[in-house]
Amino acid sequence: MPKTKDAKPASDLPLSTGSLTIEQVDLLLTHLPVDVSFVDERDTVRYYSATRDRIFSRTPAVIGCKVQNCHPGKSVHIVDAILKAFKAGDKDTAEFWIEIEGKFIYIRYFAARDSRRAYRGCLEVSQDVTGIRALKGQKRLLDWK
């Protein structure tokens, strides 16, 4: 039987703007040029992207742990303050940048909220922006070879 335009394979994950298979979601997250981690509303690490050149190393053992245990002791009080502000609805983002081994690292935290604006977790995105900071002039799509 031919598929109709609206038919989706049973394995598709319905999303707010389309659908993807679980394999496609995994490919998307592991090929983004950023490291992604997700912490749920109970401060539990639920996911991290296993990117090829991950900036901050992670192991599967971190899944299910409290996010506070993933940060150096001297910064846990800041992590707690960020999460408290996200949960209270006072803030939606926090951003930081640091230099490590000649790389300029941009770290952003985003409150993940559902359609009712209820706090559902925190998304951490880290990116080596050294090359981006060095860009000059322009390179257009038509310049690609």
C-alpha positions as CSV (number, residue, x, y, z in Angstrom):
1,M,0.0,0.0,0.0
2,P,1.5,3.4,-1.0
3,K,2.2,5.9,1.8
4,T,0.2,9.1,1.9
5,K,1.9,12.4,2.5
6,D,0.6,12.4,6.1
7,A,1.6,8.9,6.9
8,K,4.6,8.5,9.3
9,P,6.5,5.4,10.0
10,A,5.5,3.9,13.4
11,S,9.0,4.6,14.8
12,D,8.8,8.3,14.2
13,L,8.8,10.6,17.3
14,P,6.2,13.3,16.8
15,L,7.7,16.7,17.4
16,S,6.1,20.2,17.5
17,T,7.4,20.9,13.9
18,G,7.7,17.5,12.2
19,S,8.8,14.1,13.2
20,L,12.1,12.2,13.4
21,T,13.1,8.7,14.1
22,I,15.0,8.1,17.3
23,E,18.1,7.3,15.2
24,Q,17.7,10.7,13.5
25,V,17.3,12.5,16.8
26,D,20.5,10.8,18.1
27,L,22.4,11.7,14.9
28,L,21.2,15.3,15.1
29,L,22.3,15.7,18.7
30,T,25.7,14.0,18.2
31,H,26.5,16.0,15.1
32,L,25.7,19.5,16.4
33,P,28.8,21.6,16.7
34,V,28.1,22.0,20.4
35,D,28.0,19.8,23.5
36,V,24.5,19.4,24.9
37,S,23.5,18.1,28.3
38,F,20.0,17.9,29.7
39,V,19.0,18.0,33.4
40,D,15.4,17.3,34.4
41,E,13.3,19.4,36.9
42,R,14.7,17.3,39.8
43,D,18.3,18.3,38.9
44,T,19.0,14.8,37.6
45,V,21.3,14.4,34.5
46,R,19.2,12.7,31.9
47,Y,21.3,13.1,28.7
48,Y,24.5,14.3,27.3
49,S,25.6,14.3,23.6
50,A,28.5,12.1,22.9
51,T,30.1,14.4,20.3
52,R,33.4,13.5,18.8
53,D,35.3,16.5,20.2
54,R,33.4,16.9,23.5
55,I,34.8,19.9,25.5
56,F,33.9,18.7,29.0
57,S,34.2,14.9,29.3
58,R,31.2,12.8,30.4
59,T,30.7,9.1,30.9
60,P,27.5,7.1,31.0
61,A,27.9,6.9,34.8
62,V,26.7,10.6,35.0
63,I,23.2,9.6,33.8
64,G,20.9,9.5,36.8
65,C,23.3,11.6,39.0
66,K,22.5,15.0,40.5
67,V,24.0,17.7,38.3
68,Q,25.7,19.3,41.3
69,N,28.0,16.3,41.4
70,C,29.2,17.1,37.9
71,H,30.7,20.5,38.8
72,P,33.7,21.4,40.9
73,G,32.8,22.0,44.5
74,K,33.7,25.7,44.4
75,S,31.0,26.3,41.7
76,V,28.1,24.2,43.0
77,H,26.5,27.2,44.8
78,I,26.3,29.0,41.5
79,V,24.8,26.0,39.8
80,D,22.2,25.8,42.6
81,A,21.5,29.6,42.2
82,I,21.0,29.2,38.5
83,L,18.6,26.3,38.9
84,K,16.7,28.1,41.7
85,A,16.3,31.2,39.4
86,F,15.1,28.9,36.5
87,K,12.6,27.1,38.7
88,A,11.3,30.3,40.2
89,G,10.8,31.7,36.7
90,D,13.1,34.6,37.5
91,K,15.6,33.8,34.7
92,D,15.6,31.7,31.5
93,T,19.3,31.8,30.6
94,A,22.8,32.0,32.1
95,E,25.9,32.4,30.0
96,F,29.6,32.2,30.7
97,W,32.8,32.1,28.7
98,I,36.2,30.8,29.7
99,E,39.6,30.1,28.1
100,I,41.0,26.6,28.3
101,E,44.2,25.4,26.6
102,G,44.1,28.2,24.0
103,K,40.4,27.6,23.3
104,F,37.6,30.1,23.9
105,I,34.6,28.2,25.4
106,Y,31.1,29.6,25.4
107,I,28.8,27.9,28.0
108,R,25.1,28.6,28.1
109,Y,22.3,27.3,30.3
110,F,18.7,27.5,29.2
111,A,15.6,26.8,31.2
112,A,13.4,24.3,29.4
113,R,9.7,25.1,29.9
114,D,6.6,23.4,28.7
115,S,3.7,25.1,26.9
116,R,2.4,26.4,30.3
117,R,5.8,27.8,31.1
118,A,6.4,25.3,33.9
119,Y,10.0,24.5,34.4
120,R,10.9,21.0,33.0
121,G,14.7,21.1,33.1
122,C,17.9,22.8,32.1
123,L,19.7,22.5,28.8
124,E,23.5,23.1,29.0
125,V,25.2,24.0,25.7
126,S,29.0,24.4,25.4
127,Q,30.8,25.4,22.3
128,D,34.4,26.1,21.3
129,V,34.0,29.4,19.6
130,T,37.7,30.1,19.0
131,G,37.3,29.8,15.2
132,I,34.1,31.8,15.2
133,R,35.7,34.7,17.0
134,A,38.5,34.8,14.4
135,L,36.2,35.2,11.4
136,K,36.8,38.2,9.2
137,G,35.1,39.6,6.1
138,Q,32.5,37.2,4.6
139,K,32.3,33.8,2.9
140,R,29.1,33.3,1.0
141,L,27.3,30.1,0.1
142,L,28.3,30.7,-3.5
143,D,32.0,30.7,-2.4
144,W,31.8,27.0,-1.3
145,K,33.9,24.5,-3.2
